[in-house]
C-alpha cells in the first residue's frame, strides 16, 4: 500500500514538473536540417532540439530535449550560427565548416 502511494505521488510530481519545463516556439523562428530542429533565439544564434511537440497553445519542446554542452562549472544550451551563404549550422565562434561555401567566413581549403 505504501509503495502504491509513493508511486502515485512520484507520478503526480513528474506530471506537474514537465508542464513548466516546456519551451514554446514561434514557428517562424524554427527550421529543420541535419536531422534536428533549430530554434532562432536572436542575433543569428540558434539552439537545437530533436523533438518538437504541439498542443492547443502551439509548438514546444522540453528544456531537457535541447542540446547542451558541459562546461567545467555548469551545462548551457549549445548555440550555433547559420551561415548566410550556404545555410549550414556551425558552432558559435567557429568559421563555416563547409569547404564549398563562398562565404568569407569559411575554413580555408
One Martini backbone bead per residue (centre of mass of N, CA, C, O) as a GRO file, in nm:
protein
  109
    1UNK     BB    1   0.058   0.063  -0.021
    2UNK     BB    2   0.302   0.255   0.003
    3UNK     BB    3   0.399   0.215  -0.289
    4UNK     BB    4   0.149   0.332  -0.424
    5UNK     BB    5   0.169   0.616  -0.306
    6UNK     BB    6   0.454   0.680  -0.407
    7UNK     BB    7   0.392   0.641  -0.707
    8UNK     BB    8   0.169   0.859  -0.729
    9UNK     BB    9   0.344   1.095  -0.634
   10UNK     BB   10   0.559   1.071  -0.855
   11UNK     BB   11   0.367   1.109  -1.095
   12UNK     BB   12   0.266   1.392  -1.010
   13UNK     BB   13   0.542   1.530  -1.015
   14UNK     BB   14   0.609   1.478  -1.313
   15UNK     BB   15   0.355   1.611  -1.437
   16UNK     BB   16   0.415   1.903  -1.317
   17UNK     BB   17   0.712   1.944  -1.422
   18UNK     BB   18   0.674   1.934  -1.740
   19UNK     BB   19   0.503   2.190  -1.796
   20UNK     BB   20   0.736   2.398  -1.699
   21UNK     BB   21   0.955   2.278  -1.928
   22UNK     BB   22   0.836   2.436  -2.147
   23UNK     BB   23   0.920   2.553  -2.485
   24UNK     BB   24   0.803   2.788  -2.673
   25UNK     BB   25   0.744   2.823  -3.036
   26UNK     BB   26   0.805   3.004  -3.310
   27UNK     BB   27   0.753   2.900  -3.632
   28UNK     BB   28   0.936   3.141  -3.760
   29UNK     BB   29   1.195   3.027  -3.561
   30UNK     BB   30   1.190   2.754  -3.741
   31UNK     BB   31   1.411   2.482  -3.842
   32UNK     BB   32   1.525   2.215  -4.057
   33UNK     BB   33   1.825   2.008  -4.006
   34UNK     BB   34   2.026   1.755  -3.956
   35UNK     BB   35   1.812   1.593  -3.777
   36UNK     BB   36   1.690   1.884  -3.680
   37UNK     BB   37   1.600   2.153  -3.470
   38UNK     BB   38   1.602   2.511  -3.515
   39UNK     BB   39   1.620   2.784  -3.280
   40UNK     BB   40   1.566   3.112  -3.284
   41UNK     BB   41   1.727   3.365  -3.046
   42UNK     BB   42   1.908   3.562  -3.196
   43UNK     BB   43   2.167   3.690  -3.364
   44UNK     BB   44   2.226   3.418  -3.521
   45UNK     BB   45   2.104   3.223  -3.299
   46UNK     BB   46   2.098   2.871  -3.199
   47UNK     BB   47   1.899   2.598  -3.105
   48UNK     BB   48   1.875   2.240  -3.031
   49UNK     BB   49   1.641   1.984  -3.146
   50UNK     BB   50   1.462   1.660  -3.192
   51UNK     BB   51   1.190   1.769  -3.044
   52UNK     BB   52   0.844   1.828  -3.130
   53UNK     BB   53   0.553   1.979  -3.005
   54UNK     BB   54   0.180   1.983  -2.979
   55UNK     BB   55  -0.074   2.214  -2.892
   56UNK     BB   56  -0.318   2.453  -2.843
   57UNK     BB   57  -0.085   2.677  -2.818
   58UNK     BB   58   0.161   2.505  -2.964
   59UNK     BB   59   0.489   2.494  -2.996
   60UNK     BB   60   0.722   2.255  -2.837
   61UNK     BB   61   0.980   2.201  -2.589
   62UNK     BB   62   1.192   2.048  -2.387
   63UNK     BB   63   1.461   2.142  -2.209
   64UNK     BB   64   1.591   1.847  -2.208
   65UNK     BB   65   1.598   1.844  -2.545
   66UNK     BB   66   1.823   2.038  -2.541
   67UNK     BB   67   2.120   2.102  -2.646
   68UNK     BB   68   2.420   2.050  -2.460
   69UNK     BB   69   2.696   2.186  -2.279
   70UNK     BB   70   2.987   2.114  -2.093
   71UNK     BB   71   3.118   2.265  -1.840
   72UNK     BB   72   3.299   2.288  -1.557
   73UNK     BB   73   3.032   2.419  -1.394
   74UNK     BB   74   2.819   2.382  -1.638
   75UNK     BB   75   2.519   2.381  -1.826
   76UNK     BB   76   2.451   2.467  -2.169
   77UNK     BB   77   2.344   2.580  -2.441
   78UNK     BB   78   2.389   2.491  -2.766
   79UNK     BB   79   2.526   2.709  -2.995
   80UNK     BB   80   2.450   2.845  -3.319
   81UNK     BB   81   2.523   2.927  -3.663
   82UNK     BB   82   2.412   3.069  -3.975
   83UNK     BB   83   2.500   3.065  -4.284
   84UNK     BB   84   2.425   3.301  -4.536
   85UNK     BB   85   2.509   3.107  -4.786
   86UNK     BB   86   2.468   2.775  -4.699
   87UNK     BB   87   2.302   2.720  -4.417
   88UNK     BB   88   2.499   2.620  -4.209
   89UNK     BB   89   2.566   2.480  -3.913
   90UNK     BB   90   2.760   2.636  -3.644
   91UNK     BB   91   2.962   2.692  -3.413
   92UNK     BB   92   3.035   2.915  -3.209
   93UNK     BB   93   3.320   3.091  -3.310
   94UNK     BB   94   3.311   2.948  -3.593
   95UNK     BB   95   3.372   2.861  -3.890
   96UNK     BB   96   3.281   2.757  -4.176
   97UNK     BB   97   3.280   2.399  -4.268
   98UNK     BB   98   3.222   2.458  -4.568
   99UNK     BB   99   3.436   2.422  -4.842
  100UNK     BB  100   3.204   2.528  -5.069
  101UNK     BB  101   3.183   2.802  -4.953
  102UNK     BB  102   3.165   3.158  -5.036
  103UNK     BB  103   3.249   3.248  -4.771
  104UNK     BB  104   3.452   3.448  -4.559
  105UNK     BB  105   3.391   3.231  -4.305
  106UNK     BB  106   3.556   3.009  -4.403
  107UNK     BB  107   3.745   2.748  -4.432
  108UNK     BB  108   4.039   2.691  -4.549
  109UNK     BB  109   4.168   2.482  -4.814
   0.00000   0.00000   0.00000
